[in-house]
Amino acid sequence: QVQLVESGGGLVQAGGSLRLSCAASGRIGSAYSMGWFRQAPGKDSDFVARITWDGAFTTYADSVKGRFTISRDSAKNTVYLQMNSLKPEDTAVYYCAAGEANHYTSYDRRRYDYWGQGTQVTVSS
């Protein structure tokens, strides 16, 4: 069983930065990827970014390219989402996920088997 715990959310002004963390425990297969999704109130969940478990490949949603960076620390079994130049439209609950998604299926929630509880990010204008 895999457990994912997010942290690092909070309130920040537009233009500011936050770094989210996702600590993973349990057995994560080498074929797994780690992804970040977000869900704003009243909206569907959106894909944000994905990284392969070995850290070799990343995928980003167009809306965050150039502003967000996904990375991982293998020693700590932790994945990070560095968010810069935040905008009010980035406000959402951010979820970490693990599953056998590849580059072409990064956006598909059904490819992820495990999910964290979410962390709130609020960007004020």
Salt bridges, closest charged atoms under 4 A:
ASP62 OD1 - LYS65 NZ 3.19
ASP90 OD1 - ARG38 NH1 2.86
ASP90 OD2 - ARG67 NH1 2.75
ASP108 OD1 - ARG110 NE 2.98
ASP108 OD2 - ARG111 NE 3.96
